Amino acid sequence: MSEIEKGGISVQTEHIFPIIKKWLYSEKEIFLREIVSNSVDAITKLRRLSSLGEADFASENFRVDVTVDKDAKTLTVSDNGIGMTEDELKKYLCNIALSGAMDFISKYEGSEENGTGIIGHFGLGFYSAFMAADTVEVVTKSYTDSPAVHWTCAESGEYEISAGERETHGTDVIMHINTDNEEYLDYHRVLAVLQKYCSFMTEDIYLHGDEDEHSCGCDHDHDHDDECECGHDHEKEEKPINDKCPLWQKAPSECTEEEYKEFYSKVFPGKRDPLFHIHINADYPLNFKGILYFPRIDSEFESLEGEVKLYYNSVFVADNIKEVIPEYMLMLCGVLDCPDLPLNVSRSYLQNSSYVSKISAHISKKVADKLTSMANTEREAYEKIWGDIRTFIEYGCLKDRKFNEKVKDAVLFRDTDDKCVTLSEYLDEAKETHEKTVYYTTDKTAQAQYIAMFRAKGFRVCVLDTVIDSQYITMLERENDGLKFLRVDADISGALSDKDAEITDSEALKAAFVKASGDDKLEVKFAKLDDENVPAMLGASEESRRFEDMMRIYGIDPKTMPQKAALTVNTASPLIKSLEEKLSAGDEKADVIAKSIYRLATLSFRRLSGDEMKDFLSESYDILKMI
């Protein structure tokens, strides 16, 4: 072919309408959101024209009315917005994907769309009506006072245009609901859809239906605008189903704590009051607003998955949008209004959008700023909620270096006396006694003896009893030169002994405890401990214990590579001196005493196995018999 042939793709209406009915939106109920959004846009346009002096309707009582008529099998959405002339109706309704909203923005707003408040963009939303209706009627009258127009279209795409009957400007969209979708003729079903998608649209939305299902609770006949038999004045009691001024659209300085709690209860009914909130008002280039709440977790068995609702210019788009929230903050609840995201955003778009990544990073920064601010200015309140947020913050520090840098000074460590300190506060306090070393416990009950000995020396002992703590302190050691975290049973001969005392090892005692343990490779050390009432203590190196923790995390049985524990014998203990004398004298009681001391040391160090507990009880009974 020598010549270049040009042309345009043609679309046959009878083929495109079945596609629209089945595939335009993933959720069929969205059709009502689209029609109501068009009505809100029509009012927004007329408001804009009035502000520009192109029309005089600034004092108009604008509203959108949704009417359910079971008998007529119609669902009608009416507005008193800008309306359309016959030419405009032909242009925008008789041509698929030709957007009146985009034309309006181009003419009156220039190329900048931010802040217009107009929802629709692509000219497809109106046709979603055919997802639930087999016939759609439109009666419209332009604000220019042009004659009203009546347009009727069947699901085949065939339409008729005739003179309409409407006295005032605005539009009625009358959807004749087909038999497969009669659920949308139920007042409460329609109310649920409106509350889900339209609760925060910017114009008053009213729902009308069968009077026996009206919100007043009346079950008798009356005209809607008249006072009924039970005394209800329906015109006065009529309330919109939406809130035109959602809290996230306000400046944080204009909102009270009570309003934040009320908003949370409204959007997330049934949940307890949140721990704290973060009000986001990001300007260019991100251009999004929202309020995020840190929920209160009642127990470790409660679901940790939060819920973030995504809005587009106050129109609900989707909930549980994980892609917009950093991975380590998925427990957050709240709302985000992102007018720069597509109204019908897909999961794949969210996963691959650089804009979404920037939103996620901004949220992380705002959370970090909030935590730092609370730690610095509301320390007492911050300490009260620390137990609820601690694991998530530590996880965030592990996952995100930038987040860690911002919040590291706001991370708290709770000690055995239930007091909180930051890492820098702990290290400042420990400068004179154990510089750059943090002592901690993983179980206050099981390690009580060790803790008591550290507290007797005036050492603060932190409680690190969650799975993630081991990884978190390893990261801190890596990032802070010389810093060491030691569990209370990992430095017995170092922290709890008199380092200047002269110690003489006893081969007899060593042999007795090796025999008592049944482990020929048991390491036996001798030290003069500060507490002479403790005859011996078992301990393991910090490295071997953490390795064991890591094995558990990866599902490996630690018994396959058991950690080596060392026994520290207290040379200051009268009991040990007595045992040594009995060994020298060949007293047969010496072996029983050595076994009992070793079992007690084991009991303080870890939980006894079934066989060990049986042996311990038997040995204890033998000792009682000697008395």
C-alpha positions as CSV (number, residue, x, y, z in Angstrom):
1,M,0.0,0.0,0.0
2,S,1.6,3.2,-1.2
3,E,-0.8,5.7,0.5
4,I,-1.3,6.3,4.2
5,E,-4.9,5.9,5.2
6,K,-6.3,7.7,8.3
7,G,-9.5,7.2,10.2
8,G,-11.2,7.1,13.6
9,I,-12.4,4.1,15.6
10,S,-16.1,3.7,15.6
11,V,-18.2,2.3,18.4
12,Q,-21.6,0.6,18.0
13,T,-23.9,1.6,20.8
14,E,-25.7,-1.8,20.9
15,H,-22.3,-3.4,21.7
16,I,-20.9,-0.8,24.1
17,F,-24.0,-0.7,26.4
18,P,-23.7,-4.4,27.5
19,I,-20.1,-3.8,28.4
20,I,-21.0,-0.7,30.4
21,K,-23.7,-2.6,32.3
22,K,-21.4,-5.4,33.3
23,W,-17.9,-4.0,33.5
24,L,-18.0,-0.2,34.1
25,Y,-17.6,-0.6,37.9
26,S,-16.6,-3.5,40.0
27,E,-19.5,-2.8,42.5
28,K,-22.9,-2.3,40.9
29,E,-24.1,0.0,43.8
30,I,-21.6,2.6,42.6
31,F,-24.1,3.7,39.9
32,L,-25.9,5.7,42.6
33,R,-22.7,7.4,43.7
34,E,-22.1,8.5,40.1
35,I,-25.6,9.9,39.6
36,V,-25.6,11.8,42.9
37,S,-22.0,13.1,42.1
38,N,-23.3,14.5,38.8
39,S,-26.0,16.4,40.7
40,V,-23.5,17.7,43.2
41,D,-21.3,18.8,40.2
42,A,-24.3,20.6,38.6
43,I,-24.7,22.6,41.8
44,T,-21.0,23.3,42.2
45,K,-20.9,24.7,38.6
46,L,-23.9,27.0,39.3
47,R,-22.2,28.2,42.5
48,R,-19.1,28.9,40.5
49,L,-20.9,30.9,37.9
50,S,-22.6,32.9,40.6
51,S,-19.3,33.7,42.2
52,L,-18.0,34.9,38.8
53,G,-21.0,37.1,38.2
54,E,-22.1,34.9,35.3
55,A,-25.3,34.0,37.2
56,D,-27.3,35.2,40.2
57,F,-28.1,32.2,42.4
58,A,-25.7,32.8,45.3
59,S,-28.6,32.8,47.8
60,E,-30.3,29.6,46.4
61,N,-31.1,26.8,48.8
62,F,-29.2,24.1,46.8
63,R,-30.0,20.5,47.4
64,V,-30.0,17.0,45.9
65,D,-33.1,14.8,46.4
66,V,-33.1,11.0,46.0
67,T,-36.6,9.4,45.8
68,V,-37.4,5.8,46.0
69,D,-40.8,4.8,44.4
70,K,-41.5,1.1,44.8
71,D,-44.9,1.3,43.0
72,A,-43.4,3.0,39.9
73,K,-40.2,1.0,40.2
74,T,-38.1,4.1,39.8
75,L,-35.2,5.7,41.6
76,T,-34.9,9.4,41.0
77,V,-32.1,11.8,41.7
78,S,-33.0,15.5,41.4
79,D,-31.0,18.7,41.8
80,N,-31.5,22.4,41.4
81,G,-28.1,22.9,39.8
82,I,-27.0,24.3,36.5
83,G,-29.2,22.2,34.3
84,M,-28.8,21.7,30.5
85,T,-30.1,23.2,27.3
86,E,-31.2,20.9,24.5
87,D,-27.9,21.4,22.7
88,E,-26.0,20.6,25.9
89,L,-28.1,17.6,26.5
90,K,-27.4,16.3,23.0
91,K,-23.7,17.0,23.4
92,Y,-23.1,15.4,26.7
93,L,-25.7,12.6,27.0
94,C,-25.8,11.5,23.4
95,N,-22.0,11.1,23.2
96,I,-20.3,8.6,25.5
97,A,-17.2,9.8,27.3
98,L,-17.7,13.5,26.5
99,S,-17.4,15.3,29.8
100,G,-19.3,18.4,30.6
101,A,-17.2,18.7,33.8
102,M,-14.0,18.9,31.8
103,D,-15.5,21.5,29.4
104,F,-16.6,23.6,32.4
105,I,-13.2,23.4,34.0
106,S,-11.5,24.4,30.7
107,K,-13.8,27.4,30.2
108,Y,-14.1,28.8,33.7
109,E,-11.1,27.4,35.7
110,G,-8.3,27.3,33.2
111,S,-6.0,24.3,33.0
112,E,-5.6,24.1,36.8
113,E,-8.1,21.6,38.3
114,N,-7.0,21.7,41.9
115,G,-9.6,23.1,44.2
116,T,-12.5,23.1,41.7
117,G,-14.5,20.6,43.8
118,I,-15.9,19.1,40.6
119,I,-16.0,15.3,40.9
120,G,-16.7,13.9,37.4
121,H,-14.0,14.0,34.7
122,F,-14.5,11.4,32.0
123,G,-18.2,11.5,31.0
124,L,-18.8,7.8,31.8
125,G,-20.4,8.0,35.2
126,F,-23.9,8.8,33.9
127,Y,-24.1,5.6,31.9
128,S,-23.6,3.6,35.1
129,A,-27.3,4.1,35.6
130,F,-27.9,1.3,33.1
131,M,-26.2,-1.1,35.5
132,A,-29.4,-1.1,37.5
133,A,-32.0,0.4,35.1
134,D,-33.4,-0.7,31.7
135,T,-34.6,2.8,30.9
136,V,-33.4,6.2,32.1
137,E,-35.2,9.5,31.8
138,V,-33.7,12.9,32.2
139,V,-35.8,16.0,32.6
140,T,-33.6,19.2,32.7
141,K,-33.9,22.9,32.5
142,S,-30.9,25.2,32.1
143,Y,-30.2,28.1,34.5
144,T,-30.3,30.3,31.3
145,D,-34.1,29.8,31.4
146,S,-34.1,27.9,28.1
147,P,-37.0,25.5,27.7
148,A,-37.0,22.3,29.6
149,V,-36.0,19.1,27.8
150,H,-37.0,15.5,28.3
151,W,-34.6,12.7,27.2
152,T,-35.4,9.0,27.4
153,C,-33.0,6.2,26.6
154,A,-33.4,2.5,26.7
155,E,-30.6,0.0,27.5
156,S,-30.2,-0.6,23.8
157,G,-28.9,2.9,23.4
158,E,-32.0,4.2,21.5
159,Y,-33.1,7.6,22.8
160,E,-35.9,10.1,22.3
161,I,-35.8,13.9,23.0
162,S,-38.9,16.0,23.5
163,A,-40.1,19.1,25.3
164,G,-39.9,18.7,29.1
165,E,-42.0,19.8,32.0
166,R,-39.9,21.5,34.7
167,E,-40.4,25.0,36.1
168,T,-37.1,25.6,37.7
169,H,-33.4,25.1,36.8
170,G,-31.9,21.7,37.5
171,T,-32.1,18.1,36.5
172,D,-34.1,15.0,37.3
173,V,-32.6,11.6,36.5
174,I,-35.3,8.9,36.6
175,M,-34.0,5.4,36.6
176,H,-36.5,2.6,35.9
177,I,-35.0,-0.2,37.9
178,N,-35.0,-3.6,36.2
179,T,-36.2,-6.8,37.8
180,D,-32.7,-8.0,38.6
181,N,-31.9,-5.0,40.8
182,E,-35.1,-4.4,42.7
183,E,-33.0,-4.1,45.9
184,Y,-32.5,-0.5,44.9
185,L,-36.2,0.1,45.4
186,D,-35.8,-0.6,49.1
187,Y,-35.5,2.6,51.2
188,H,-33.0,1.2,53.6
189,R,-30.8,-0.3,50.9
190,V,-30.6,3.0,49.1
191,L,-29.9,4.8,52.4
192,A,-27.0,2.4,53.1
193,V,-25.5,3.1,49.7
194,L,-25.8,6.8,50.1
195,Q,-24.3,6.7,53.6
196,K,-21.4,4.7,52.3
197,Y,-20.5,6.8,49.3
198,C,-22.1,10.2,49.8
199,S,-21.9,10.9,53.5
200,F,-19.5,13.8,53.0
201,M,-20.5,15.2,49.7
202,T,-20.5,19.0,49.6
203,E,-24.2,19.6,49.0
204,D,-27.2,18.6,51.1
205,I,-28.6,15.2,50.1
206,Y,-32.1,14.2,51.1
207,L,-33.7,10.7,50.8
208,H,-37.4,10.2,50.3
209,G,-39.3,6.9,50.1
210,D,-42.4,5.0,51.3
211,E,-43.8,6.9,54.2
212,D,-44.1,3.8,56.3
213,E,-40.3,3.5,56.0
214,H,-39.5,7.2,56.6
215,S,-37.1,8.1,59.3
216,C,-39.9,9.7,61.4
217,G,-41.3,6.2,62.1
218,C,-44.9,7.1,61.0
219,D,-47.0,4.2,59.7
220,H,-50.0,6.3,58.4
221,D,-50.7,8.3,55.3
222,H,-49.9,12.0,55.1
223,D,-48.4,14.4,52.7
224,H,-44.6,14.8,53.2
225,D,-44.8,18.6,53.7
226,D,-47.7,18.5,56.1
227,E,-48.0,17.8,59.8
228,C,-49.1,14.2,60.2
229,E,-51.5,12.7,62.7
230,C,-48.8,11.9,65.3
231,G,-47.7,15.5,65.4
232,H,-44.5,15.2,63.3
233,D,-43.8,18.3,61.2
234,H,-41.9,16.6,58.4
235,E,-40.7,19.7,56.7
236,K,-39.0,20.9,59.9
237,E,-37.7,17.5,60.8
238,E,-36.2,16.8,57.3
239,K,-32.5,16.2,57.6
240,P,-29.8,15.6,55.0
241,I,-28.2,12.2,55.1
242,N,-24.7,13.7,54.7
243,D,-22.3,16.1,56.5
244,K,-21.2,18.8,54.0
245,C,-18.3,19.9,56.1
246,P,-16.3,16.8,57.1
247,L,-13.8,17.3,59.8
248,W,-10.8,16.7,57.6
249,Q,-11.7,19.7,55.4
250,K,-11.3,22.0,58.4
251,A,-8.0,23.4,59.7
252,P,-6.7,21.5,62.8
253,S,-6.9,24.7,64.8
254,E,-10.7,24.7,64.2
255,C,-11.3,21.2,65.6
256,T,-11.7,20.1,69.2
257,E,-10.8,16.8,70.8
258,E,-14.4,16.0,71.2
259,E,-15.1,16.6,67.5
260,Y,-12.2,14.2,66.6
261,K,-13.7,11.5,68.9
262,E,-17.2,12.0,67.5
263,F,-16.0,11.8,64.0
264,Y,-14.1,8.6,64.8
265,S,-17.2,7.1,66.3
266,K,-19.3,8.1,63.3
267,V,-16.9,6.6,60.7
268,F,-15.9,3.6,62.8
269,P,-18.9,2.7,65.0
270,G,-18.3,0.3,67.8
271,K,-14.6,1.0,68.3
272,R,-13.3,2.4,71.5
273,D,-11.8,5.9,71.6
274,P,-8.5,6.0,69.8
275,L,-5.1,6.6,71.5
276,F,-4.4,9.7,69.4
277,H,-5.0,11.3,66.0
278,I,-3.1,13.0,63.2
279,H,-4.7,15.7,61.1
280,I,-3.0,16.0,57.7
281,N,-3.4,18.9,55.4
282,A,-0.8,18.5,52.7
283,D,-0.6,21.2,50.0
284,Y,1.1,21.2,46.6
285,P,2.6,19.0,45.3
286,L,0.8,16.2,47.3
287,N,-2.5,17.9,47.7
288,F,-4.4,15.6,50.1
289,K,-6.1,15.8,53.4
290,G,-7.1,13.4,56.0
291,I,-7.3,12.3,59.7
292,L,-5.6,9.2,60.9
293,Y,-6.3,7.6,64.3
294,F,-4.1,5.2,66.2
295,P,-6.6,2.6,67.5
296,R,-6.7,1.2,71.0
297,I,-5.9,-2.6,70.9
298,D,-7.8,-4.3,73.7
299,S,-5.8,-7.6,73.6
300,E,-3.1,-9.5,71.7
301,F,-5.9,-11.6,70.1
302,E,-7.7,-8.6,68.6
303,S,-7.2,-8.0,64.9
304,L,-4.4,-5.5,64.3
305,E,-5.6,-4.6,60.8
306,G,-6.9,-1.0,60.6
307,E,-9.1,0.6,58.0
308,V,-8.4,3.7,56.0
309,K,-11.2,5.0,53.8
310,L,-10.2,6.7,50.6
311,Y,-12.2,9.7,49.3
312,Y,-12.0,11.8,46.2
313,N,-13.3,15.4,46.7
314,S,-15.4,14.0,49.6
315,V,-16.7,11.1,47.6
316,F,-16.1,7.7,49.0
317,V,-13.9,5.6,46.7
318,A,-12.8,2.5,48.7
319,D,-11.9,1.3,52.1
320,N,-9.0,-0.7,53.6
321,I,-6.5,1.0,51.2
322,K,-3.3,-0.7,52.4
323,E,-1.1,0.7,49.6
324,V,-1.4,4.3,50.8
325,I,-0.3,3.5,54.4
326,P,3.2,2.4,55.3
327,E,3.4,-1.3,55.9
328,Y,4.3,-0.9,59.6
329,M,1.2,1.4,60.1
330,L,-1.5,-0.8,58.8
331,M,-3.3,-0.7,62.2
332,L,-4.2,2.9,61.5
333,C,-7.8,3.9,61.0
334,G,-9.0,7.0,59.3
335,V,-9.9,8.8,56.1
336,L,-7.8,10.3,53.3
337,D,-9.1,12.6,50.7
338,C,-6.9,12.6,47.6
339,P,-8.3,14.6,44.7
340,D,-5.3,13.8,42.5
341,L,-6.0,10.1,42.5
342,P,-8.5,8.6,39.9
343,L,-12.0,8.4,41.2
344,N,-12.1,4.7,40.2
345,V,-8.6,3.8,41.4
346,S,-7.4,0.3,41.0
347,R,-5.1,-1.8,43.2
348,S,-2.5,-2.1,40.5
349,Y,-2.5,1.7,40.2
350,L,-2.0,2.2,43.9
351,Q,0.8,-0.4,44.0
352,N,2.8,1.3,41.2
353,S,2.0,5.0,41.6
354,S,4.9,7.3,42.6
355,Y,2.2,9.7,43.9
356,V,0.9,7.1,46.3
357,S,4.5,6.4,47.5
358,K,4.9,10.1,48.3
359,I,1.7,10.1,50.2
360,S,2.9,7.0,52.2
361,A,6.2,8.8,53.0
362,H,4.4,11.9,54.1
363,I,2.1,9.9,56.4
364,S,5.2,8.3,57.9
365,K,6.7,11.7,58.5
366,K,3.5,13.1,60.1
367,V,3.2,10.1,62.5
368,A,6.9,10.5,63.5
369,D,6.4,14.3,64.1
370,K,3.3,13.5,66.2
371,L,5.2,10.9,68.3
372,T,8.1,13.2,68.8
373,S,5.9,16.1,69.8
374,M,3.9,14.0,72.3
375,A,7.2,12.6,73.8
376,N,8.5,16.2,74.3
377,T,5.4,18.1,75.3
378,E,3.0,15.5,76.7
379,R,5.3,13.0,78.3
380,E,3.0,11.8,81.0
381,A,0.2,11.1,78.5
382,Y,2.7,9.6,76.1
383,E,4.0,7.1,78.7
384,K,0.4,5.9,79.3
385,I,-0.1,4.9,75.7
386,W,3.4,3.7,75.1
387,G,2.5,0.1,75.9
388,D,-0.1,0.1,73.1
389,I,2.1,1.6,70.4
390,R,5.5,0.3,71.4
391,T,5.6,-2.8,69.1
392,F,4.4,-0.9,66.1
393,I,7.0,1.9,66.6
394,E,9.8,-0.6,67.0
395,Y,8.7,-2.4,63.9
396,G,8.6,0.8,62.0
397,C,12.1,1.7,63.1
398,L,13.3,-1.7,61.8
399,K,11.5,-1.3,58.5
400,D,12.2,2.4,57.7
401,R,15.5,4.1,58.4
402,K,14.0,7.6,57.9
403,F,11.2,6.8,60.3
404,N,13.8,5.5,62.8
405,E,15.9,8.7,62.6
406,K,12.8,10.8,63.3
407,V,11.4,8.8,66.3
408,K,14.5,7.3,67.9
409,D,14.5,9.9,70.7
410,A,10.8,9.2,71.3
411,V,11.2,5.5,71.9
412,L,10.7,4.6,75.5
413,F,11.9,1.7,77.7
414,R,9.7,0.7,80.6
415,D,11.6,-0.6,83.6
416,T,10.7,-3.2,86.3
417,D,9.2,-0.4,88.5
418,D,6.9,0.6,85.6
419,K,8.7,3.8,84.9
420,C,9.7,4.9,81.4
421,V,13.0,6.3,80.1
422,T,14.5,7.0,76.7
423,L,17.8,5.3,75.7
424,S,19.7,8.5,76.2
425,E,18.2,9.0,79.7
426,Y,19.1,5.5,80.7
427,L,22.7,5.9,79.5
428,D,23.2,9.2,81.2
429,E,22.0,7.6,84.4
430,A,24.4,4.7,84.0
431,K,27.5,6.6,83.1
432,E,29.2,6.1,86.5
433,T,28.3,2.4,87.0
434,H,27.8,0.6,83.7
435,E,28.5,3.0,80.9
436,K,26.9,2.1,77.5
437,T,25.4,-1.0,78.9
438,V,21.6,-1.5,79.2
439,Y,20.4,-4.3,81.5
440,Y,17.0,-5.9,80.7
441,T,14.7,-8.7,81.6
442,T,12.4,-10.7,79.3
443,D,10.4,-12.2,82.2
444,K,10.0,-10.3,85.5
445,T,8.7,-13.4,87.3
446,A,11.1,-16.0,86.1
447,Q,14.1,-13.7,86.4
448,A,13.0,-12.1,89.7
449,Q,16.2,-13.2,91.6
450,Y,18.5,-11.7,89.0
451,I,16.4,-8.5,88.9
452,A,16.5,-8.1,92.7
453,M,20.3,-8.3,92.7
454,F,20.6,-5.6,90.0
455,R,18.1,-3.4,91.8
456,A,20.0,-3.8,95.1
457,K,23.0,-2.3,93.3
458,G,20.9,0.6,92.1
459,F,20.8,-0.6,88.4
460,R,17.7,0.1,86.4
461,V,16.4,-3.0,84.6
462,C,14.3,-2.5,81.5
463,V,11.5,-4.9,80.5
464,L,11.9,-6.3,76.9
465,D,9.4,-9.0,76.7
466,T,8.1,-9.1,73.0
467,V,9.4,-11.0,70.1
468,I,10.5,-7.9,68.2
469,D,12.6,-6.5,71.1
470,S,15.5,-8.8,70.3
471,Q,15.7,-7.5,66.7
472,Y,15.2,-3.9,67.8
473,I,18.0,-3.8,70.4
474,T,20.3,-5.6,67.9
475,M,19.7,-2.7,65.5
476,L,20.4,-0.2,68.2
477,E,23.7,-1.8,69.0
478,R,24.6,-1.8,65.4
479,E,23.9,2.0,65.1
480,N,25.4,3.1,68.4
481,D,29.1,2.4,68.7
482,G,29.9,0.5,71.9
483,L,26.3,0.1,73.1
484,K,25.4,-3.3,74.7
485,F,22.1,-4.7,75.8
486,L,22.6,-7.5,78.3
487,R,19.9,-9.6,79.9
488,V,20.2,-9.8,83.7
489,D,21.4,-13.4,83.5
490,A,24.1,-12.7,81.0
491,D,26.6,-10.8,83.1
492,I,26.5,-12.4,86.5
493,S,30.2,-12.5,87.3
494,G,30.7,-9.0,85.8
495,A,27.9,-6.8,87.1
496,L,27.0,-8.6,90.3
497,S,30.4,-9.5,91.8
498,D,33.3,-7.9,93.6
499,K,35.8,-7.6,90.8
500,D,38.7,-6.8,93.2
501,A,38.2,-9.9,95.4
502,E,40.7,-12.7,95.2
503,I,39.1,-15.8,93.9
504,T,40.4,-19.3,94.2
505,D,38.8,-22.0,92.1
506,S,37.8,-25.2,93.9
507,E,38.2,-28.4,91.9
508,A,36.1,-30.3,94.4
509,L,33.2,-27.9,94.0
510,K,33.6,-27.9,90.2
511,A,33.5,-31.7,90.1
512,A,30.5,-31.8,92.4
513,F,28.4,-29.4,90.3
514,V,29.4,-31.1,87.0
515,K,28.2,-34.4,88.6
516,A,25.0,-32.7,89.8
517,S,24.2,-31.3,86.4
518,G,24.9,-34.5,84.5
519,D,26.8,-32.5,81.9
520,D,30.5,-33.2,81.7
521,K,31.0,-30.0,79.7
522,L,29.3,-27.7,82.2
523,E,31.3,-24.5,82.6
524,V,31.8,-23.6,86.3
525,K,33.0,-20.2,87.3
526,F,33.8,-18.7,90.7
527,A,33.0,-15.2,91.8
528,K,32.3,-13.3,95.0
529,L,28.8,-12.1,94.4
530,D,27.3,-9.1,96.2
531,D,24.5,-11.1,97.7
532,E,25.9,-13.9,99.9
533,N,22.5,-15.5,100.2
534,V,22.6,-16.7,96.7
535,P,24.9,-19.8,96.5
536,A,25.0,-20.2,92.7
537,M,23.5,-18.8,89.5
538,L,23.2,-20.0,86.0
539,G,23.7,-17.6,83.1
540,A,24.2,-17.7,79.3
541,S,26.0,-15.4,77.0
542,E,23.9,-12.7,75.4
543,E,25.0,-13.9,71.9
544,S,23.9,-17.5,72.4
545,R,20.6,-16.5,73.8
546,R,19.8,-14.1,71.0
547,F,20.8,-16.8,68.5
548,E,18.3,-19.1,70.2
549,D,15.6,-16.3,69.9
550,M,16.4,-16.0,66.2
551,M,16.0,-19.8,65.8
552,R,12.5,-19.6,67.3
553,I,11.5,-16.7,65.0
554,Y,12.5,-18.8,62.0
555,G,10.7,-21.9,63.3
556,I,13.8,-23.9,64.2
557,D,13.6,-25.9,67.4
558,P,16.3,-24.5,69.8
559,K,16.9,-27.9,71.2
560,T,18.7,-28.9,68.0
561,M,21.4,-26.4,69.1
562,P,21.0,-25.9,72.8
563,Q,22.6,-22.9,74.3
564,K,25.5,-23.4,76.8
565,A,24.8,-22.1,80.3
566,A,27.6,-21.4,82.7
567,L,27.3,-21.9,86.5
568,T,28.7,-19.1,88.6
569,V,29.5,-20.3,92.2
570,N,29.3,-17.6,94.8
571,T,32.4,-17.9,97.0
572,A,30.8,-15.5,99.5
573,S,27.9,-17.8,100.2
574,P,28.0,-19.6,103.6
575,L,26.2,-22.5,102.0
576,I,28.9,-22.9,99.4
577,K,31.6,-22.8,102.2
578,S,29.6,-25.5,104.1
579,L,29.3,-27.6,100.9
580,E,33.1,-27.4,100.4
581,E,33.8,-28.5,103.9
582,K,31.4,-31.5,103.5
583,L,33.1,-32.4,100.3
584,S,36.5,-32.4,102.0
585,A,35.1,-34.5,104.8
586,G,33.6,-37.0,102.4
587,D,30.1,-36.3,103.8
588,E,27.5,-38.2,101.7
589,K,25.1,-35.3,102.1
590,A,27.4,-33.1,99.9
591,D,26.1,-34.7,96.6
592,V,22.5,-34.1,97.6
593,I,23.2,-30.5,98.5
594,A,25.1,-29.8,95.3
595,K,22.2,-31.3,93.3
596,S,19.7,-29.1,95.1
597,I,21.8,-25.9,94.6
598,Y,22.1,-26.7,90.9
599,R,18.4,-27.4,90.5
600,L,17.5,-24.1,92.3
601,A,19.9,-22.3,90.0
602,T,18.3,-23.9,87.0
603,L,14.8,-23.0,88.2
604,S,15.8,-19.4,88.4
605,F,17.3,-19.5,85.0
606,R,14.6,-21.3,83.0
607,R,11.6,-23.5,83.2
608,L,12.4,-27.1,84.3
609,S,11.5,-30.0,82.0
610,G,9.1,-32.7,83.3
611,D,12.0,-35.0,84.2
612,E,14.0,-32.2,85.8
613,M,11.0,-31.2,87.9
614,K,10.4,-34.8,89.0
615,D,14.1,-35.2,90.0
616,F,14.0,-31.8,91.8
617,L,11.0,-32.8,93.9
618,S,12.6,-36.2,94.8
619,E,15.9,-34.5,95.8
620,S,13.9,-31.9,97.9
621,Y,12.1,-34.7,99.7
622,D,15.5,-36.4,100.4
623,I,16.8,-33.2,102.0
624,L,13.7,-32.9,104.2
625,K,14.3,-36.5,105.4
626,M,17.8,-35.4,106.6
627,I,16.4,-32.7,108.9
